[in-house]
Amino acid sequence: MPLTTPHRNQRQPTGFTLVELLVVIAIIGVLAALLVPVLARGKAAARTTLCTSNERQLMLASQMYWNDNNERVFPYWYASDAQGVRYWFGWLAKGNEGERAFDATQGALFPYLKERGIETCPELNYDSRWFKLKARGAAYGYGYNLHLTPPLGPAALRITQIKSPTAVALFADAAQVNTFQAPASPEHPLLEEFYYVSDREATTHFRHDGRANVVFLDGHTELIKPAAGSVDSRLPAETVGQLPTNLLLPAK
């Protein structure tokens, strides 16, 4: 009895069925959904690390300034005239918001930094529709501890007078909510750069997942949460508030 042989024109499977293809697509979708948050956290961690590096470089520049100035801290404010104001971070012209000239070379720390590039935190979103520029471009995204120097006077405090430099902030992520300078208004609050932090105003920006990067007088950095009840309710999603008072006041 002759053996039967398969018909030559019998089709063999050559690819996925529709059901199999849908299963593969579903698996890829699940894996992507799991991977995206991990990548986002990785990017956020990288931005926090860069911010930490920026603040440490500002701290090193501050130490060099103190060494050259008999251990005295630098003032927040130097002078003003009809054209503009010289602050610790540079000269800022007077004028309309977003149109002011800015000269970082007149800042107290610029001789020790020599170039720009560390003065803005990568987590501060200058392209946000809720953000308003002060100058023609980015100026500074970090604030100086105003409790180290009078806001409108000469600096008299010496670093060597501070008993616990490990517990006193020098710089922190800073910003404020503006409602009084166009294009901001009470009905349209906007976020803007700010240049000091204190326990009197909401000017610390907790932009690293609800925490602010802070560098202390001894050079170490920490991520700090806002003081209870201090977050500005006009733009709550931006988490602008105050640092705990005990991190700002220098005990002598």
C-alpha positions as CSV (number, residue, x, y, z in Angstrom):
1,M,0.0,0.0,0.0
2,P,1.6,3.2,-1.1
3,L,2.5,5.9,1.5
4,T,0.5,9.0,1.4
5,T,2.3,12.3,0.8
6,P,1.2,15.8,1.6
7,H,-0.2,17.8,-1.1
8,R,2.4,20.1,-2.7
9,N,0.0,23.0,-2.5
10,Q,-0.7,22.7,1.2
11,R,0.1,26.0,3.0
12,Q,2.5,26.0,6.0
13,P,2.3,28.7,8.7
14,T,4.5,31.7,7.6
15,G,3.9,34.4,10.3
16,F,2.0,35.6,13.3
17,T,-1.8,35.3,13.5
18,L,-3.7,38.5,14.3
19,V,-4.3,37.3,17.9
20,E,-0.6,36.6,18.4
21,L,0.3,40.1,17.0
22,L,-2.2,41.8,19.3
23,V,-0.7,39.9,22.3
24,V,2.9,41.1,21.3
25,I,1.6,44.7,21.0
26,A,0.0,44.5,24.4
27,I,3.2,43.2,26.0
28,I,5.2,45.9,24.4
29,G,2.7,48.5,25.7
30,V,3.0,47.1,29.2
31,L,6.8,47.2,29.1
32,A,6.8,50.8,27.8
33,A,4.4,51.8,30.6
34,L,6.7,50.4,33.1
35,L,9.8,51.9,31.5
36,V,8.7,55.5,31.0
37,P,8.5,56.4,34.7
38,V,11.9,54.8,35.3
39,L,13.4,56.9,32.6
40,A,11.7,60.0,33.9
41,R,13.0,59.4,37.4
42,G,16.5,58.9,36.0
43,K,16.3,62.2,34.1
44,A,15.1,64.0,37.3
45,A,17.9,62.5,39.3
46,A,20.4,63.7,36.7
47,R,19.0,67.2,36.9
48,T,19.2,67.2,40.7
49,T,22.8,66.0,40.5
50,L,23.7,68.9,38.2
51,C,21.9,71.3,40.5
52,T,23.9,70.0,43.4
53,S,27.1,70.5,41.4
54,N,26.2,74.1,40.6
55,E,25.5,75.0,44.2
56,R,28.8,73.4,45.3
57,Q,30.7,75.5,42.8
58,L,29.0,78.6,44.1
59,M,30.0,77.5,47.6
60,L,33.7,77.1,46.5
61,A,33.6,80.5,44.9
62,S,32.1,81.9,48.2
63,Q,35.0,80.4,50.2
64,M,37.5,82.1,47.9
65,Y,35.7,85.4,48.3
66,W,35.8,85.0,52.1
67,N,39.5,84.2,52.0
68,D,40.2,87.4,50.0
69,N,37.9,89.6,52.2
70,N,38.9,89.0,55.7
71,E,36.3,86.2,56.1
72,R,33.5,88.7,55.6
73,V,30.4,87.6,53.7
74,F,29.5,89.4,50.5
75,P,26.5,91.8,50.6
76,Y,23.2,91.0,49.0
77,W,23.0,94.6,47.5
78,Y,25.9,96.9,46.5
79,A,24.5,100.0,44.9
80,S,21.7,101.4,42.7
81,D,21.3,104.3,40.3
82,A,18.9,105.4,37.6
83,Q,20.1,102.7,35.2
84,G,20.0,99.6,37.5
85,V,21.0,97.8,40.6
86,R,24.1,95.8,41.4
87,Y,23.3,92.7,43.5
88,W,25.5,89.9,44.7
89,F,24.8,87.9,41.5
90,G,25.4,90.8,39.0
91,W,24.0,94.0,37.7
92,L,20.3,94.1,36.6
93,A,19.0,97.1,34.6
94,K,15.7,98.8,35.5
95,G,12.9,98.5,33.0
96,N,10.2,96.3,31.7
97,E,10.1,92.7,32.9
98,G,11.8,90.3,30.4
99,E,13.6,93.2,28.7
100,R,16.2,94.2,31.3
101,A,19.9,94.0,30.6
102,F,21.9,91.7,32.9
103,D,25.6,91.7,33.5
104,A,26.8,88.7,35.6
105,T,30.4,90.0,35.5
106,Q,29.6,92.5,38.2
107,G,28.6,89.8,40.7
108,A,30.6,89.2,43.8
109,L,31.5,85.6,42.9
110,F,32.1,86.1,39.1
111,P,35.9,86.7,39.5
112,Y,36.1,83.2,41.1
113,L,33.8,81.5,38.6
114,K,35.2,83.3,35.5
115,E,32.3,82.1,33.3
116,R,28.6,81.5,33.3
117,G,26.9,78.2,33.2
118,I,26.3,77.2,36.8
119,E,23.8,79.9,37.8
120,T,20.6,78.2,36.6
121,C,19.1,75.0,37.9
122,P,18.0,72.6,35.2
123,E,14.7,72.0,37.0
124,L,13.7,75.6,36.6
125,N,11.6,75.6,33.5
126,Y,12.1,78.9,31.7
127,D,9.8,77.8,28.9
128,S,6.8,77.2,31.1
129,R,3.7,79.2,30.3
130,W,3.6,80.1,34.0
131,F,7.1,81.6,34.0
132,K,8.0,85.2,33.6
133,L,11.6,86.4,32.8
134,K,13.2,89.2,34.8
135,A,16.0,90.0,32.3
136,R,16.3,89.4,28.5
137,G,17.4,85.8,29.3
138,A,18.1,83.6,32.3
139,A,19.9,85.5,35.1
140,Y,20.1,83.4,38.3
141,G,18.1,80.5,39.7
142,Y,19.6,80.4,43.2
143,G,19.0,82.6,46.2
144,Y,21.4,83.8,48.8
145,N,20.5,83.4,52.5
146,L,19.4,87.0,53.4
147,H,20.0,86.4,57.1
148,L,23.7,86.5,56.5
149,T,23.7,90.1,55.4
150,P,21.4,93.2,55.6
151,P,19.3,93.5,52.5
152,L,20.3,97.1,51.8
153,G,23.5,97.6,53.7
154,P,27.2,96.6,54.0
155,A,28.1,93.1,55.1
156,A,29.6,92.9,58.5
157,L,29.3,89.2,59.5
158,R,32.4,87.1,59.4
159,I,32.1,83.4,58.6
160,T,34.3,82.6,61.6
161,Q,31.6,84.1,63.9
162,I,29.1,81.4,62.9
163,K,29.1,78.6,65.5
164,S,27.4,75.9,63.4
165,P,28.3,76.3,59.7
166,T,27.0,72.7,59.0
167,A,23.5,73.9,60.0
168,V,23.2,77.3,58.2
169,A,22.2,77.5,54.5
170,L,24.2,79.6,52.1
171,F,22.3,79.1,48.8
172,A,19.1,77.4,47.8
173,D,16.8,76.9,44.8
174,A,14.9,80.2,44.6
175,A,11.9,81.7,42.8
176,Q,8.8,83.7,43.7
177,V,5.2,84.1,42.6
178,N,4.8,87.5,41.0
179,T,1.3,89.2,40.7
180,F,2.4,92.8,40.5
181,Q,4.6,93.3,37.4
182,A,3.2,92.8,33.9
183,P,2.6,90.4,32.3
184,A,1.8,89.0,35.7
185,S,-1.3,90.2,37.6
186,P,-3.4,89.1,40.6
187,E,-5.6,87.2,38.2
188,H,-2.6,85.7,36.4
189,P,0.2,84.9,38.8
190,L,3.5,83.9,37.3
191,L,6.7,82.3,38.5
192,E,9.9,84.2,38.2
193,E,13.5,84.1,39.3
194,F,14.4,85.4,42.8
195,Y,17.7,86.0,44.4
196,Y,17.4,85.5,48.1
197,V,15.8,83.1,50.6
198,S,14.6,84.0,54.0
199,D,12.1,83.0,56.7
200,R,9.9,86.0,56.0
201,E,8.9,85.4,52.4
202,A,8.0,82.5,50.2
203,T,11.0,82.6,47.8
204,T,12.5,79.1,48.1
205,H,11.5,76.9,45.2
206,F,11.0,73.3,46.1
207,R,11.3,72.2,42.5
208,H,13.0,68.8,43.0
209,D,9.9,66.7,43.6
210,G,8.7,68.9,46.4
211,R,12.2,69.5,47.8
212,A,14.8,72.3,47.4
213,N,18.5,71.8,46.9
214,V,20.4,73.7,49.6
215,V,24.1,74.1,50.1
216,F,25.3,74.9,53.6
217,L,28.2,77.0,54.8
218,D,30.4,74.0,55.3
219,G,29.9,72.9,51.6
220,H,27.5,69.9,52.0
221,T,24.2,69.9,50.2
222,E,20.7,68.5,51.2
223,L,17.3,68.2,49.7
224,I,14.9,70.0,52.1
225,K,11.1,70.0,52.3
226,P,9.2,73.3,52.8
227,A,8.3,74.6,56.3
228,A,4.8,73.6,57.2
229,G,2.1,75.9,55.9
230,S,4.6,78.0,53.9
231,V,3.8,77.1,50.3
232,D,2.4,80.0,48.2
233,S,-1.2,79.2,47.4
234,R,-1.3,81.4,44.3
235,L,0.7,78.8,42.3
236,P,0.6,75.7,44.5
237,A,1.8,73.3,41.8
238,E,5.2,75.2,41.7
239,T,5.8,74.6,45.4
240,V,7.3,78.0,46.3
241,G,7.6,78.4,50.1
242,Q,10.1,78.9,52.9
243,L,12.9,76.8,54.4
244,P,12.7,76.0,58.1
245,T,13.8,78.9,60.1
246,N,16.5,77.0,62.0
247,L,18.4,76.4,58.7
248,L,18.6,80.1,57.9
249,L,19.5,82.0,61.1
250,P,23.2,82.0,61.9
251,A,23.8,81.5,65.7
252,K,26.8,83.5,66.8
